Each structure stands twice: as structure tokens, then as C-alpha cells.
């Protein structure tokens, strides 16, 4: 459920007309619903209230400080994959002992930063990374708490670019080799093994892959405990999908029930890393139609937002519903909705029957709250767009629109060229 609805034929976010925000900040812009964000987190968190758990929101899905703060205020931890995300989390007030650090390519400087910050644990993704963390911790005269990210070789039945738990993926340590890696980790002087981690993919719309992975992890945890390696945390990652088009993903309560039914006897604190399921349908991208044109038998709707603002359709051929901000009497027309970027892959919809939008109309690209702004860029030297948060009848600019001067910040022309 989200709080984007039509009132008198105009699209509103909670108690604010989208048109009012557009008039104030211009287009394009991202717009988020505070009520939706808060509600989605509460639903997910409360689904696991019967077991010890920590929800660590996945910062990569949407790392705006105000968005992070909403979840932190609700008791959330943060799942990070870079030193930059650690900085964002700490600046937003996250409890370091609720921060878990994933990612296959942690730099030594980032590892030291995380150790100084006293995060809960590193999710270690390779043998060499384990050695580097141990060395860094030794130089700092401290101990690093870790889990190994185990690759269970489970097919998550999602887009191959967001599948992360199969043998051919770059993530994690093969489950067949993980027992040996745990034995090695347990002998290192500056490592403390406290958990097992797994993340099988993103936008998963079935429960079975999660349970398959969990069954394999349970056997591993049993083997580790039999060898005296204490496991206190089981991190099951994120990946629960949302409805973009016709998908029917399980409700968080159904997902939680299946997990709890399968794992009540594990005696661990569970860690979950939801991202998309919390923020995906809580945000939209609002843009203006600049032009329309017809080539042969195809109609193009050209907007002022492009693939640099929302990359998912170009990157994954992902579906996002497009809606007019104002409902009018219009024909439905087979159209391509495209942006101004000089790439043929710059589109939001292809070959789709939509209302006949015209020059000057505002359009909403729905379900854009996850991996929207966080994946945006300055390609074609386009300033990144503002982010706006609505709470009840008021709206707040939580990131200002970049200026053209911002595009060249940090650049310099050597004196010999002047």
C-alpha cells in the first residue's frame, strides 16, 4: 500500500497535490511519502516480533539522509556496502552496533573506518578479505567481529543482473568451502566469528528460494557449533520483491511466517536487510513532457527526465508504470516514453498503451523509490534532480537540485593550458 492517489482527477502524495510540488521545485524531481515509508518499515519489523531480530535497512536502495533517519528513528540498523554509506548512516544517527558491512570490494581505509566506528560486524566475502580485515584489526590492536557471506547456490528466480546467491555470481564464499573458511577465521588473532550471512538476490517474488537457502544455512550453523564456533547472528539479507507491474510478491507477514516456521530452533538473532520492499513503492519520479513526435508508426513521448535520473529501465529493461499527474479525457495510444539522453537505451516505457500525453503535461514514473536517485548520475552533464519528502499536508526538500556549477566542482584546468 502507498499514499499516491488521485483526488478530483489530480495525483496527490498524502495530503499534497503533486502539481503543487512541481510548481515549487520544478521538474524532474523525486517525491517520497513519509507515511508510506514509515508504514512499510513498521509492517516488516513487526512481522518478526516473535523472534530476536534486527532490521538493517539497505542503504544502497535509497541513501538520502532524511530517508535513513526515518528508519533509524523506528529502531532500524543499516546495511552498508561502502565507506560512504557508513558515513551517511553515522551522520543520520545510526547506532554503529546495528550496522553490518557487506560488499565484495572493501578498501583497507574503509575497513579501518568501520573498525574505528565499532560496527556490529563485517560480512566477509572472500579469503583475502578475511586476511586484510585481520591485519587491519591487528594494526589497530582490536578485534573485528565477522560473519562469512555464504553463497548457497540457490536460484532466486529473478533478473540475472540482481541474482547474487548462485555459484556464477561474484558474491560470497561457496557454501561447500565455507566450513573450512570458518575454521581458519576462528584461529585468527584479531577476528571474532559471530555470524553467518547470506543474500541470494533482489526483487524475489517467491518464498521458496529464501527457505531453500535457510535450510542450507541451518546445516552449516549446526556444523559450526559442533566444532565450538559460536554463531550468534544469522543474516538472511534482503531481496523481497514489490509489485511494479503484475508481480505478486508475498506479504512481509507471509515471508516472516515461513522464515520463523523453518528457523525457530536456531537460537540466533536474525538480521534482515530490506531495501526495495520498504522504499520502492514509496517514491515516484515526476517529469514534464517536452515534446511528442511520430516516426513511421511509432509515437514518442519525450520527457525532461532521462536514464541518468532513473536507470532501471535501461539497465534491466524494468517495468515502471507511467501515469499522468492530471487525469483528462484522452485517447489511449501506443507510445514509447523516452528521455533527452543521447542513447537509444534512454526510455521509461516501450511499446506501451498509455494515455495520450501532450507537451506540458506532467507524468509520474511510479515505484521509483528504490534504486532511483541512488543510481542516478550526471551523464550528459545533467544536474541531479531534487528529492522531496511529503508528510501529511506539508512537503520538504530533502536534497536540493544540483546546479550547473556543481557539475564542475572539483575539476581544474592545469596552468599549462591557460
C-alpha positions in Angstrom: 0.0 0.0 0.0 1.2 3.5 -0.7 -0.3 7.0 -0.4 -0.2 8.2 -4.0 -3.8 8.6 -5.1 -6.0 10.7 -7.4 -8.2 13.3 -5.8 -10.5 15.2 -8.2 -8.5 13.8 -11.1 -5.2 15.1 -9.8 -2.4 12.9 -8.4 -1.7 13.6 -4.7 1.0 12.3 -2.3 -0.6 12.0 1.1 -2.2 15.5 1.6 -0.3 17.4 -1.1 -1.1 17.7 -4.8 1.9 16.6 -6.9 1.3 19.6 -9.1 1.9 21.9 -6.1 5.3 20.4 -5.5 6.2 20.6 -9.2 5.3 24.3 -9.3 7.5 24.9 -6.2 10.6 22.9 -7.2 10.4 22.4 -11.0 10.8 19.1 -12.8 12.1 16.5 -12.8 12.1 15.5 -9.1 11.8 12.5 -6.8 8.9 12.6 -4.4 8.5 10.3 -1.4 5.7 9.6 1.0 6.7 9.7 4.7 3.6 7.8 5.7 4.3 5.0 3.2 8.0 4.7 4.3 7.1 4.6 8.0 4.3 2.1 7.4 6.3 -0.2 5.3 9.1 -0.4 7.8 6.6 -1.0 10.7 4.9 -3.8 8.8 8.2 -5.5 8.0 9.7 -5.1 11.5 6.5 -6.2 13.4 6.2 -9.3 11.2 9.3 -10.7 13.1 8.3 -9.5 16.6 8.2 -13.1 17.9 11.9 -13.7 17.4 15.1 -11.8 18.3 15.9 -9.7 15.2 17.5 -6.5 13.8 16.2 -4.9 10.7 19.1 -3.2 8.9 17.7 -1.1 6.1 19.8 -1.5 2.9 21.3 2.0 2.3 22.1 1.2 -1.4 18.3 1.2 -2.2 18.0 4.9 -1.1 20.7 6.6 0.9 19.2 10.1 1.4 19.9 11.2 5.0 16.3 12.0 5.7 15.1 8.6 4.4 17.7 6.9 6.6 16.6 9.0 9.6 13.0 7.9 9.3 14.0 4.2 9.7 16.7 4.9 12.4 14.0 6.7 14.4 12.0 3.5 14.2 14.9 1.5 15.6 16.4 0.3 12.3 20.0 -0.6 11.8 21.7 0.0 8.4 23.2 -2.4 5.9 26.1 -0.8 4.1 28.4 -1.6 1.2 30.9 1.3 1.3 32.6 3.7 3.5 30.4 6.4 2.0 27.3 4.6 3.2 28.9 4.2 6.6 29.4 7.9 6.8 25.8 8.6 5.7 24.5 6.2 8.3 26.5 7.6 11.1 25.7 11.2 10.1 22.0 10.2 10.2 22.4 8.9 13.8 22.5 5.2 13.2 23.7 3.0 16.1 27.1 1.6 15.0 26.2 -1.7 16.7 23.3 -2.1 14.3 25.4 -1.6 11.2 26.5 -4.6 9.0 29.1 -4.1 6.3 28.6 -6.2 3.1 30.2 -5.9 -0.3 32.9 -7.7 -2.3 35.5 -4.9 -2.5 36.1 -3.3 0.8 39.2 -1.0 0.8 41.6 -1.0 3.7 40.7 2.6 4.5 37.0 1.6 4.6 37.8 -1.4 6.9 39.7 0.9 9.3 36.9 3.4 9.3 34.4 0.6 10.1 36.6 -0.7 12.9 37.0 2.8 14.4 33.2 3.2 14.3 32.8 -0.2 16.1 30.1 -1.6 13.7 28.3 -4.8 14.6 30.1 -6.9 12.0 31.6 -7.3 8.6 30.0 -9.7 6.2 33.2 -11.2 4.7 33.1 -12.2 1.0 36.5 -13.8 0.3 39.5 -15.4 1.9 41.7 -12.5 1.0 39.3 -10.0 2.5 39.3 -12.0 5.8 43.1 -11.7 5.9 43.0 -8.0 5.2 40.4 -7.4 8.0 42.5 -9.4 10.4 45.7 -7.4 9.5 43.9 -4.1 9.8 42.4 -5.1 13.2 45.8 -6.2 14.4 47.5 -2.9 13.5 44.7 -1.1 15.4 45.1 -3.5 18.4 41.4 -4.5 18.2 39.2 -7.4 17.1 36.9 -7.4 14.1 33.5 -9.1 14.5 32.7 -11.0 11.3 30.3 -13.4 9.6 31.1 -15.0 6.3 28.8 -14.3 3.4 27.9 -17.8 2.3 26.8 -18.4 -1.3 24.3 -21.2 -1.1 23.9 -21.7 -4.9 20.1 -21.1 -4.8 18.3 -19.8 -7.8 16.3 -16.7 -6.7 14.3 -16.7 -9.9 14.8 -13.1 -10.6 16.6 -10.9 -13.2 20.1 -12.4 -13.7 21.7 -9.0 -13.0 20.3 -8.9 -9.5 20.9 -12.6 -8.7 23.6 -12.9 -6.1 23.4 -16.3 -4.5 24.5 -18.7 -7.3 27.9 -20.2 -8.0 28.5 -18.0 -11.0 27.9 -14.8 -9.1 30.8 -12.7 -7.7 29.3 -12.6 -4.2 30.2 -14.6 -1.1 32.0 -17.8 -0.4 30.9 -21.2 -1.8 28.9 -23.0 0.9 30.9 -26.1 0.2 34.1 -24.3 1.1 32.7 -22.2 3.9 33.3 -24.6 6.8 37.0 -24.6 6.1 37.0 -20.8 5.9 35.2 -20.6 9.2 37.8 -22.9 10.8 40.5 -20.6 9.5 38.8 -17.5 10.7 38.3 -18.9 14.2 42.1 -19.3 14.5 42.9 -15.7 13.6 44.1 -13.5 16.4 42.1 -10.4 15.5 38.9 -12.0 14.3 35.8 -12.9 16.3 33.3 -15.1 14.4 29.8 -14.2 15.5 27.5 -14.9 12.5 26.6 -16.4 9.2 25.4 -14.2 6.3 23.6 -14.9 3.1 22.0 -12.8 0.4 20.6 -14.5 -2.7 19.3 -11.7 -4.8 16.8 -8.8 -5.3 13.2 -8.4 -6.4 12.4 -12.0 -5.4 8.7 -12.7 -5.6 8.6 -16.3 -4.2 9.3 -17.6 -0.7 10.8 -20.9 -1.7 14.3 -19.6 -2.6 14.6 -18.0 0.8 13.6 -21.2 2.6 16.0 -23.3 0.4 18.9 -21.0 1.4 17.9 -21.1 5.0 17.8 -24.9 5.1 21.4 -25.0 3.8 22.5 -22.3 6.4 20.9 -24.3 9.2 23.1 -27.3 8.4 26.2 -25.1 8.3 25.4 -23.4 11.7 24.9 -26.9 13.2 28.3 -28.0 11.9 30.0 -24.8 13.2 28.5 -25.2 16.7 29.6 -28.8 16.8 33.1 -27.6 16.3 32.8 -24.9 19.0 32.4 -21.9 16.7 29.8 -19.8 18.3 27.2 -18.3 16.0 25.0 -15.6 17.5 23.7 -13.9 14.3 22.1 -15.2 11.2 21.9 -12.5 8.5 19.4 -13.5 5.8 19.9 -10.4 3.7 17.1 -8.7 1.8 15.7 -9.3 -1.6 11.9 -9.4 -1.1 10.2 -8.0 -4.2 7.5 -5.5 -4.8 4.8 -5.0 -7.4 5.9 -3.0 -10.4 3.5 -4.5 -12.9 1.8 -7.9 -12.5 4.1 -9.4 -9.8 2.5 -10.9 -6.8 5.3 -11.0 -4.2 4.5 -12.4 -0.7 3.4 -10.0 2.0 6.1 -9.5 4.6 4.0 -11.3 7.2 3.8 -14.4 5.0 7.6 -14.2 4.4 8.2 -13.8 8.1 6.0 -16.8 9.0 7.8 -19.0 6.6 11.2 -18.0 8.0 10.1 -18.4 11.6 8.4 -21.7 11.0 11.7 -23.0 9.5 14.1 -21.5 12.0 12.6 -21.3 15.4 15.1 -23.8 16.8 18.3 -22.0 15.5 18.7 -19.8 18.6 20.2 -16.8 16.8 19.4 -13.1 16.5 18.2 -12.7 12.9 19.3 -9.8 10.8 17.3 -8.7 7.8 18.4 -6.2 5.2 15.2 -5.0 3.4 15.6 -2.2 0.8 13.3 -2.2 -2.2 10.3 -3.7 -0.2 10.4 -0.7 2.1 11.1 2.2 -0.2 10.3 1.0 -3.7 6.6 1.9 -3.8 7.1 4.9 -1.5 8.6 7.1 -4.2 7.9 8.4 -7.7 9.8 10.4 -10.3 7.9 13.4 -11.6 8.7 14.8 -15.0 7.3 17.1 -17.7 6.5 16.1 -21.3 8.7 18.3 -23.5 7.6 17.1 -26.9 5.7 14.4 -28.7 6.5 13.1 -32.2 5.7 10.3 -34.6 8.3 8.3 -36.6 6.7 5.9 -39.0 4.0 4.2 -37.0 5.5 4.9 -33.6 4.7 7.7 -31.2 7.3 9.1 -28.9 6.6 11.0 -25.6 9.8 12.9 -24.8 10.2 13.9 -21.1 12.7 16.1 -19.2 13.8 13.1 -17.1 16.2 10.6 -18.5 18.1 7.4 -17.9 20.6 9.4 -15.8 17.8 10.1 -13.4 16.3 6.6 -13.3 18.5 3.9 -14.8 16.5 0.7 -14.0 14.5 0.5 -17.3 17.7 1.0 -19.4 19.8 -1.3 -17.2 17.3 -4.1 -16.5 14.5 -3.4 -19.0 12.5 -2.9 -15.9 8.8 -2.1 -15.9 7.7 1.2 -14.2 4.1 2.3 -14.5 3.7 5.8 -16.0 0.7 7.9 -15.0 -0.4 11.4 -15.9 -0.4 13.7 -12.9 -3.7 15.1 -14.1 -6.4 12.8 -15.5 -8.2 14.2 -18.6 -10.3 12.9 -21.4 -7.6 11.3 -23.6 -7.2 8.5 -26.1 -5.0 5.6 -25.2 -2.1 5.5 -27.6 0.7 3.0 -28.3 3.8 5.0 -27.2 7.4 5.0 -26.3 8.2 7.2 -23.3 11.8 8.4 -23.6 14.2 11.0 -22.2 16.6 13.6 -23.6 19.8 11.5 -23.2 21.8 10.7 -26.4 21.3 6.9 -26.1 18.7 4.7 -27.7 18.5 2.9 -24.3 17.1 6.1 -22.7 13.5 5.1 -22.1 10.9 4.6 -19.3 8.4 2.6 -21.4 8.5 1.0 -24.8 5.6 -0.1 -26.9 3.1 0.6 -24.2 -0.5 1.7 -24.4 -0.8 4.8 -22.3 -3.0 8.0 -22.2 -2.0 10.4 -24.9 0.2 12.7 -23.0 1.0 16.1 -24.7 3.6 18.8 -24.4 3.4 20.5 -21.0 1.7 17.5 -19.2 3.3 16.2 -16.0 3.9 12.5 -15.8 4.7 10.3 -12.8 7.0 7.3 -13.1 5.8 5.0 -10.3 7.6 2.7 -7.9 10.8 4.7 -8.2 11.8 5.0 -4.5 14.4 2.2 -4.7 17.5 2.3 -6.8 16.2 5.6 -8.4 18.2 8.5 -7.1 20.8 6.3 -5.6 21.8 5.1 -9.1 21.4 8.4 -10.8 24.4 10.2 -12.5 25.4 13.4 -14.2 25.6 11.7 -17.6 25.3 14.2 -20.5 26.3 16.8 -17.8 22.8 16.9 -16.4 22.5 18.2 -12.8 20.9 15.6 -10.5 17.3 16.2 -9.5 15.9 17.3 -6.1 14.4 14.9 -3.7 11.2 15.9 -1.8 9.5 14.3 1.2 5.8 14.7 1.9 4.5 14.3 5.4 0.7 14.8 5.8 -0.1 18.2 4.3 3.5 19.6 4.0 6.5 18.9 1.8 10.2 19.3 2.5 13.1 19.4 0.0 15.5 16.8 1.4 18.0 17.3 -1.4 18.4 20.4 -3.5 18.6 20.3 -7.2 22.2 20.4 -8.4 23.4 23.5 -10.3 25.5 23.6 -13.4 28.3 24.9 -11.2 28.0 21.6 -9.2 28.9 19.7 -12.4 32.4 21.1 -12.4 33.1 21.1 -8.7 36.4 19.5 -8.0 37.6 19.9 -11.6 40.6 22.1 -12.6 42.4 23.1 -15.7 46.2 22.9 -15.4 48.1 26.1 -15.7 49.9 25.0 -18.9 46.6 25.0 -20.7 45.6 28.6 -19.8 
